[in-house]
Amino acid sequence: MVATAQQANLAPTPPMGWNSWDAYGLTITEPQFRANVSVLQHKLLPFGWQYAVIDEGWFFENPTDRDTPDKLHYAIDSHGRYVPVPARFPSAVIKDAPQPIASPATANLKLAATIEGTSFAALGAWVHAQGLKFGIHIVRGIPRVAVERNLPIWREVGAPAFHAQDAADTNDACPWDPTNWGVRDNAAGQAWYDSLLSQYASWGVDLLKVDCIADHPFKLDEIEMIHRAIAKTGRPIVLSLSPGPTALDHAAEVGRLSSMWRISNDEWDVWASDGQPFPQGIKDQFQRTAAWATYTRTGNWPDADMLPIGQLRPAPGWGEPRASRLTPDEQRTQLTLWSMARSPLILGANLTLLDAPTLALITNREVLAIDQTATKSFEVLRDGDLTVWQANLPNGRMALAFFNTGDAPLKVSRNFADLSHDLSVRVWNVRNVWTQQQLGRQQGVATQLAPHACMLLLLQ
């Protein structure tokens, strides 16, 4: 698997930023988004956090009715593409745009939608003015409401004319999403994705998270169509594929066509999944990150999913509003593993409610530098409850992370040279990254780790 030159330029380091899902679920509004972006800009951008992503549901007028799809009301444009709901995103209203067209009062139309002349262009421009990058979430496919009305697909002058029913595959629906049909692998299907990406490029989108495409099911044909559509826009847009677990058998395809892809199902604030597919916990990610380490490189970032830390409120995408249930030790373990594995770092917290411990956790420059600058990283030992990772850093430095994945305290006594040939060349000057203590020249480590805790050492 080799990342394309375009992908290497798009995402030379693992993307870092914030996504609305863990705190707001389907319900994010423009004032809430702007408030979080302001915190991102003032407190986190200096540490490398730069993407601001609106997750699923920005086109629902009544997102709390998602569990009863027959009640949902959508906002679409005259070409059947979802657009932001003006009641939730006031800046989306385009001056002098045509007035909304209400759903025709006819028994033949079952899906409720209003045709709106709205756009994320103004909001995207505002995000860019903060020195940040703008992202949105979509589910693969074409809106069922557009297919029901057989709306014309937007096209460039001189391009073939298609309608929604030419592109839709009504035998293919995302198993857990009631809004879209799949897209056929034909000229009309490509025209549909060309239309979408032209729209998103005009909005200033920098990252596009596409769901129901990386696993259950894996849809290579639609990934390829989206990849081609992005290239056609000429805009540098990072393509993020969800959900996981993406199969290792698809490593070559996702590496060729995208910048980041999920390696697990949704990660939430639990330690372990206990064998259940949802939600996933921190312990579940040790094996997955180790398996994907070979495929991690510039422009290609296996994604262990968002960081469900801090305050997950007012309307998290799963569970009741709450403070993260992860203990301080578990939060450090999560950020350490993600950084050692060079996963994208996407915060899920409500940034307007950041407390001092959470802010200190996510602004530790030495931890973040491992994620952003390591040239190689991999698991070097798994022995019972002890897991050890190594990351090779610029200028001959090394990072070593020791993890206790068990439920009891763990004594750790290891010589560096026994862990890796790379570490046998000399006695190292050692620094404990989390405690910010200089430990002097050492040949190994002797310590005790609390349950679910870690120790992160910088060797130079």
C-alpha positions as CSV (number, residue, x, y, z in Angstrom):
1,M,0.0,0.0,0.0
2,V,1.4,3.4,-1.0
3,A,-0.3,6.7,-0.4
4,T,-0.6,8.8,-3.5
5,A,1.4,12.0,-3.7
6,Q,-1.9,14.0,-3.4
7,Q,-2.8,12.2,-0.2
8,A,0.7,12.8,1.2
9,N,0.3,16.5,0.6
10,L,-3.3,16.6,2.0
11,A,-2.4,14.9,5.3
12,P,1.3,14.8,5.8
13,T,0.7,14.2,9.5
14,P,-2.3,12.6,11.3
15,P,-5.2,15.1,11.3
16,M,-6.0,16.8,14.6
17,G,-9.2,18.6,15.5
18,W,-12.7,18.5,16.9
19,N,-15.9,16.7,15.9
20,S,-19.4,17.5,17.1
21,W,-20.7,13.9,17.5
22,D,-19.6,13.0,21.0
23,A,-21.1,16.1,22.6
24,Y,-24.0,17.1,20.3
25,G,-24.9,14.0,18.3
26,L,-27.4,15.0,15.5
27,T,-28.4,18.2,17.1
28,I,-25.5,20.7,16.6
29,T,-26.5,24.3,15.8
30,E,-24.5,27.1,14.4
31,P,-24.2,29.0,17.7
32,Q,-23.0,25.9,19.4
33,F,-20.5,25.1,16.6
34,R,-19.1,28.6,16.6
35,A,-18.7,28.6,20.4
36,N,-16.7,25.4,20.1
37,V,-14.6,26.7,17.2
38,S,-13.8,29.8,19.2
39,V,-12.3,27.6,22.0
40,L,-10.5,25.5,19.4
41,Q,-8.9,28.6,17.9
42,H,-7.9,30.3,21.1
43,K,-6.8,27.4,23.3
44,L,-6.0,24.4,21.0
45,L,-4.9,25.7,17.6
46,P,-1.4,26.6,19.0
47,F,-1.0,22.9,19.8
48,G,-1.9,21.7,16.4
49,W,-5.6,21.0,16.7
50,Q,-7.0,22.5,13.5
51,Y,-10.0,20.7,12.0
52,A,-13.6,21.7,13.0
53,V,-16.1,19.0,11.8
54,I,-19.9,19.1,11.8
55,D,-21.0,15.5,12.1
56,E,-24.2,13.8,11.0
57,G,-27.6,15.4,10.8
58,W,-27.0,19.0,9.7
59,F,-29.8,18.7,7.1
60,F,-32.5,17.5,9.6
61,E,-35.1,20.1,10.7
62,N,-36.1,17.8,13.6
63,P,-33.0,15.7,14.4
64,T,-34.5,14.3,17.7
65,D,-37.0,12.3,15.5
66,R,-34.2,10.3,13.9
67,D,-35.5,7.1,15.6
68,T,-38.9,7.6,13.8
69,P,-37.7,8.2,10.2
70,D,-41.3,8.7,8.9
71,K,-41.4,11.9,10.9
72,L,-38.0,13.4,9.7
73,H,-38.0,16.5,7.7
74,Y,-35.1,17.3,5.4
75,A,-33.6,20.3,3.7
76,I,-32.4,19.7,0.1
77,D,-31.7,21.9,-2.8
78,S,-33.3,21.7,-6.3
79,H,-30.8,19.1,-7.3
80,G,-31.6,16.7,-4.4
81,R,-28.5,17.5,-2.4
82,Y,-28.8,18.0,1.4
83,V,-28.3,21.5,2.6
84,P,-28.0,23.0,6.1
85,V,-31.3,23.8,7.8
86,P,-31.6,27.6,8.1
87,A,-33.3,27.4,11.5
88,R,-30.2,25.7,12.9
89,F,-27.6,27.4,10.7
90,P,-28.7,31.0,10.1
91,S,-25.6,32.0,8.1
92,A,-26.5,29.3,5.6
93,V,-29.2,31.5,4.1
94,I,-28.0,32.9,0.8
95,K,-29.0,36.5,0.2
96,D,-31.5,36.9,-2.7
97,A,-31.9,33.1,-3.0
98,P,-35.2,31.7,-4.1
99,Q,-37.8,31.2,-1.4
100,P,-38.1,27.7,0.0
101,I,-40.4,25.3,-1.8
102,A,-42.6,23.4,0.5
103,S,-43.2,19.7,0.0
104,P,-46.1,19.2,-2.5
105,A,-49.3,18.2,-0.8
106,T,-49.8,15.0,-2.7
107,A,-50.3,11.4,-1.5
108,N,-47.7,10.3,-4.0
109,L,-44.8,11.9,-2.0
110,K,-44.1,10.1,1.3
111,L,-40.9,11.9,2.4
112,A,-41.0,15.4,3.8
113,A,-38.4,17.8,2.6
114,T,-38.1,21.5,1.8
115,I,-36.1,22.8,-1.1
116,E,-33.8,25.4,0.4
117,G,-31.3,27.8,-1.2
118,T,-28.8,27.4,1.7
119,S,-25.1,26.8,1.9
120,F,-22.2,26.2,4.4
121,A,-20.0,28.6,2.4
122,A,-20.3,31.5,4.9
123,L,-19.6,29.2,7.9
124,G,-16.7,27.6,6.1
125,A,-15.2,31.0,5.3
126,W,-15.6,32.0,9.0
127,V,-13.8,28.8,10.1
128,H,-11.0,29.5,7.7
129,A,-10.7,33.1,9.0
130,Q,-9.9,31.6,12.4
131,G,-6.9,29.8,10.9
132,L,-8.8,26.5,11.1
133,K,-10.0,23.9,8.6
134,F,-13.7,23.0,8.0
135,G,-15.2,19.5,7.8
136,I,-18.6,17.8,7.4
137,H,-20.0,14.3,7.8
138,I,-22.2,12.6,5.2
139,V,-23.6,9.1,4.7
140,R,-22.7,7.6,1.4
141,G,-25.4,7.5,-1.3
142,I,-28.2,9.7,-2.6
143,P,-31.2,11.0,-0.5
144,R,-34.3,8.9,-0.8
145,V,-36.3,12.0,-0.9
146,A,-34.4,13.1,-4.0
147,V,-35.0,9.7,-5.6
148,E,-38.7,9.8,-4.8
149,R,-39.0,13.2,-6.6
150,N,-36.5,12.2,-9.3
151,L,-34.8,15.5,-9.1
152,P,-32.3,16.5,-11.8
153,I,-28.6,15.9,-10.8
154,W,-26.5,19.1,-11.0
155,R,-24.2,19.1,-14.0
156,E,-21.6,21.3,-15.7
157,V,-22.5,22.8,-19.0
158,G,-22.3,20.3,-21.7
159,A,-22.2,17.3,-19.4
160,P,-24.8,14.5,-19.8
161,A,-28.1,15.0,-18.0
162,F,-29.2,12.5,-15.3
163,H,-31.9,12.4,-12.7
164,A,-31.7,10.9,-9.2
165,Q,-33.4,7.6,-10.2
166,D,-30.7,7.1,-12.8
167,A,-28.0,7.0,-10.0
168,A,-29.9,5.4,-7.2
169,D,-29.6,1.7,-6.3
170,T,-32.8,1.1,-4.3
171,N,-31.7,-2.4,-3.5
172,D,-28.7,-1.0,-1.5
173,A,-29.4,0.8,1.7
174,C,-27.1,1.5,4.6
175,P,-28.3,-1.0,7.3
176,W,-28.5,1.6,10.0
177,D,-29.3,4.8,8.1
178,P,-32.9,5.6,6.9
179,T,-32.0,8.6,4.7
180,N,-30.2,7.4,1.6
181,W,-30.1,4.8,-1.1
182,G,-26.9,3.5,-2.5
183,V,-25.4,4.8,-5.7
184,R,-24.9,2.7,-8.8
185,D,-21.5,2.3,-10.3
186,N,-22.4,4.0,-13.6
187,A,-22.1,7.4,-15.3
188,A,-25.1,8.7,-13.4
189,G,-23.6,7.6,-10.1
190,Q,-20.4,9.4,-10.9
191,A,-22.3,12.4,-11.9
192,W,-24.1,12.4,-8.5
193,Y,-20.8,12.3,-6.6
194,D,-19.3,15.0,-8.9
195,S,-22.4,17.1,-8.0
196,L,-21.9,16.6,-4.3
197,L,-18.2,17.3,-4.3
198,S,-18.7,20.4,-6.4
199,Q,-21.1,21.6,-3.8
200,Y,-18.7,20.8,-0.9
201,A,-15.8,22.4,-2.6
202,S,-17.8,25.6,-3.0
203,W,-18.5,25.5,0.7
204,G,-14.8,25.4,1.5
205,V,-14.8,21.9,2.9
206,D,-11.4,20.6,3.9
207,L,-12.3,17.2,5.4
208,L,-15.1,15.0,4.3
209,K,-16.1,12.1,6.6
210,V,-18.1,9.6,4.7
211,D,-20.0,7.0,6.7
212,C,-21.4,3.5,6.0
213,I,-18.6,2.9,3.5
214,A,-15.5,1.5,5.2
215,D,-17.3,-1.5,6.8
216,H,-20.7,-3.0,7.3
217,P,-20.7,-2.7,4.3
218,F,-17.4,-1.9,2.5
219,K,-18.3,-0.1,-0.7
220,L,-15.2,0.1,-2.9
221,D,-17.1,1.4,-6.0
222,E,-18.5,4.4,-4.1
223,I,-15.1,5.1,-2.5
224,E,-13.6,5.2,-5.9
225,M,-16.4,7.5,-7.3
226,I,-15.9,9.9,-4.3
227,H,-12.1,9.9,-4.8
228,R,-12.5,10.8,-8.5
229,A,-15.1,13.5,-7.7
230,I,-12.7,15.1,-5.1
231,A,-9.9,15.1,-7.7
232,K,-12.2,16.7,-10.2
233,T,-12.9,19.7,-7.9
234,G,-9.2,20.6,-7.7
235,R,-9.7,21.4,-4.0
236,P,-7.6,19.6,-1.4
237,I,-10.2,17.6,0.6
238,V,-9.1,15.0,3.1
239,L,-11.3,11.9,2.7
240,S,-12.1,10.1,6.0
241,L,-13.9,6.7,5.8
242,S,-16.2,5.3,8.4
243,P,-17.2,3.2,10.2
244,G,-14.8,0.5,11.2
245,P,-13.5,-2.0,11.6
246,T,-12.0,-1.7,8.1
247,A,-10.7,-5.1,7.1
248,L,-7.0,-5.5,6.7
249,D,-7.7,-7.1,3.4
250,H,-8.8,-3.7,2.1
251,A,-5.6,-1.9,3.2
252,A,-4.4,-1.4,-0.3
253,E,-7.7,0.1,-1.5
254,V,-8.3,2.5,1.3
255,G,-4.6,3.5,1.3
256,R,-4.8,4.4,-2.4
257,L,-8.1,6.2,-2.2
258,S,-8.3,8.0,1.2
259,S,-6.3,9.7,3.8
260,M,-7.8,8.1,7.0
261,W,-10.1,5.2,7.7
262,R,-11.6,3.8,10.8
263,I,-10.1,0.7,12.2
264,S,-12.9,0.0,14.8
265,N,-16.5,0.5,15.4
266,D,-17.5,3.6,17.4
267,E,-15.2,4.3,20.3
268,W,-16.9,5.6,23.5
269,D,-16.0,6.2,27.1
270,V,-15.7,2.6,28.2
271,W,-12.5,0.6,29.0
272,A,-13.5,-2.6,27.1
273,S,-16.3,-3.8,24.9
274,D,-16.4,-7.3,26.5
275,G,-16.8,-8.8,23.0
276,Q,-19.7,-6.7,21.9
277,P,-19.4,-4.9,18.5
278,F,-20.6,-1.6,20.0
279,P,-19.4,0.4,21.7
280,Q,-15.7,-0.1,21.6
281,G,-13.3,0.7,24.4
282,I,-9.7,1.6,24.8
283,K,-8.5,-2.0,25.6
284,D,-10.0,-3.2,22.3
285,Q,-7.8,-0.8,20.3
286,F,-4.4,-2.3,21.3
287,Q,-4.7,-5.3,19.0
288,R,-6.1,-3.2,16.2
289,T,-3.5,-0.4,16.3
290,A,-0.8,-3.1,16.3
291,A,-2.2,-4.8,13.3
292,W,-2.5,-1.6,11.3
293,A,1.0,-0.2,12.3
294,T,2.5,-1.6,9.1
295,Y,0.1,0.5,7.0
296,T,0.7,3.8,8.8
297,R,2.6,6.3,6.8
298,T,2.6,9.9,5.4
299,G,-0.8,10.5,3.9
300,N,-2.3,7.2,5.2
301,W,-3.6,7.2,8.8
302,P,-5.5,4.3,10.3
303,D,-8.1,6.0,12.6
304,A,-8.8,4.6,16.1
305,D,-11.8,7.0,16.3
306,M,-12.5,10.0,18.3
307,L,-11.4,10.8,21.9
308,P,-14.5,10.7,24.1
309,I,-13.1,12.7,26.9
310,G,-14.2,15.8,28.8
311,Q,-17.9,16.7,28.9
312,L,-20.1,14.7,26.5
313,R,-23.1,16.9,26.6
314,P,-25.7,18.3,25.9
315,A,-26.8,15.5,23.4
316,P,-24.1,12.9,22.9
317,G,-24.4,10.5,19.9
318,W,-24.6,7.6,22.4
319,G,-25.9,7.5,26.0
320,E,-27.0,10.2,28.4
321,P,-25.3,13.6,28.8
322,R,-22.3,13.1,31.1
323,A,-18.8,13.7,31.9
324,S,-16.6,11.1,30.3
325,R,-16.6,7.9,32.3
326,L,-12.9,7.3,31.6
327,T,-10.7,7.7,34.6
328,P,-7.7,10.1,34.4
329,D,-5.4,7.0,34.0
330,E,-7.6,5.7,31.2
331,Q,-7.6,9.1,29.4
332,R,-3.8,9.3,29.5
333,T,-3.7,5.7,28.2
334,Q,-6.0,6.5,25.4
335,L,-4.1,9.6,24.2
336,T,-0.8,7.8,24.6
337,L,-1.9,4.8,22.6
338,W,-3.4,7.0,19.9
339,S,-0.3,9.1,19.7
340,M,2.1,6.1,19.7
341,A,0.0,4.5,16.9
342,R,0.0,7.8,15.0
343,S,-3.8,7.8,14.8
344,P,-5.7,11.0,13.8
345,L,-6.6,12.9,17.0
346,I,-10.1,14.1,16.9
347,L,-11.6,15.4,20.2
348,G,-15.2,14.7,21.1
349,A,-15.5,16.9,24.2
350,N,-17.8,19.9,24.4
351,L,-14.9,22.4,24.2
352,T,-16.9,25.2,25.8
353,L,-16.9,23.1,29.0
354,L,-13.2,22.2,29.1
355,D,-11.8,21.9,32.6
356,A,-8.2,22.4,33.6
357,P,-7.2,18.6,33.7
358,T,-8.7,17.9,30.3
359,L,-7.0,21.0,28.8
360,A,-3.7,19.9,30.3
361,L,-4.2,16.4,28.9
362,I,-4.7,17.5,25.3
363,T,-2.0,20.2,25.3
364,N,0.9,18.1,26.3
365,R,3.3,19.1,23.5
366,E,5.6,16.1,23.9
367,V,2.7,13.6,23.6
368,L,1.3,15.4,20.6
369,A,4.7,15.6,19.0
370,I,5.0,11.8,19.0
371,D,1.7,11.5,17.0
372,Q,2.8,14.2,14.6
373,T,6.5,13.6,14.1
374,A,7.2,9.8,14.6
375,T,8.7,8.2,11.5
376,K,7.8,4.7,12.6
377,S,5.9,3.2,15.5
378,F,4.9,-0.4,16.5
379,E,4.1,-2.7,19.3
380,V,7.3,-4.3,20.6
381,L,5.9,-6.5,23.4
382,R,2.7,-8.0,24.6
383,D,3.1,-10.1,27.7
384,G,0.0,-10.7,29.8
385,D,-1.3,-7.4,30.9
386,L,1.8,-5.5,29.8
387,T,1.9,-4.0,26.3
388,V,4.9,-1.9,25.1
389,W,5.0,0.4,22.1
390,Q,8.0,2.1,20.5
391,A,8.0,5.2,18.3
392,N,11.1,6.4,16.4
393,L,11.4,10.2,16.5
394,P,13.6,12.7,14.6
395,N,17.2,13.2,15.6
396,G,17.6,9.7,16.9
397,R,15.2,10.0,19.8
398,M,12.8,7.2,20.8
399,A,9.6,7.1,22.7
400,L,8.6,4.0,24.8
401,A,5.1,3.5,26.2
402,F,4.3,0.9,28.8
403,F,0.6,0.0,29.3
404,N,-1.1,-2.0,32.0
405,T,-4.2,-3.4,30.3
406,G,-5.2,-5.4,33.3
407,D,-7.5,-4.7,36.3
408,A,-4.8,-5.1,39.0
409,P,-1.6,-3.2,39.7
410,L,1.3,-4.4,37.6
411,K,5.0,-4.4,38.4
412,V,7.2,-3.6,35.3
413,S,10.9,-4.4,35.2
414,R,12.5,-4.4,31.7
415,N,15.8,-3.5,30.1
416,F,15.5,-1.3,27.1
417,A,17.9,-3.5,25.1
418,D,15.6,-6.6,25.7
419,L,12.7,-4.8,24.1
420,S,14.2,-3.6,20.9
421,H,17.5,-3.8,19.0
422,D,17.1,0.0,18.4
423,L,17.4,0.6,22.1
424,S,20.6,-1.5,22.7
425,V,23.0,1.1,21.2
426,R,23.6,3.1,24.3
427,V,22.4,4.2,27.8
428,W,19.6,6.7,27.3
429,N,18.8,10.0,28.9
430,V,15.2,9.3,30.0
431,R,12.3,11.7,30.6
432,N,8.8,10.8,31.9
433,V,6.5,12.7,29.5
434,W,3.3,12.7,31.6
435,T,5.0,13.6,34.9
436,Q,7.5,15.9,33.1
437,Q,10.4,14.5,35.2
438,Q,14.0,14.0,34.1
439,L,15.0,10.5,35.2
440,G,18.6,10.6,34.1
441,R,20.7,8.0,32.3
442,Q,19.0,4.6,32.4
443,Q,19.3,1.2,30.8
444,G,15.7,0.1,31.6
445,V,12.6,0.7,33.7
446,A,11.4,-0.5,37.0
447,T,8.0,0.7,38.2
448,Q,4.5,-0.2,39.1
449,L,1.5,0.7,36.9
450,A,-2.0,1.1,38.3
451,P,-4.8,-0.7,36.5
452,H,-5.4,0.7,33.0
453,A,-2.5,3.1,33.4
454,C,0.6,3.9,31.3
455,M,4.0,5.3,31.5
456,L,5.4,7.3,28.5
457,L,9.2,7.8,28.3
458,L,11.2,9.9,25.9
459,L,14.7,8.5,25.3
460,Q,17.5,10.6,23.8
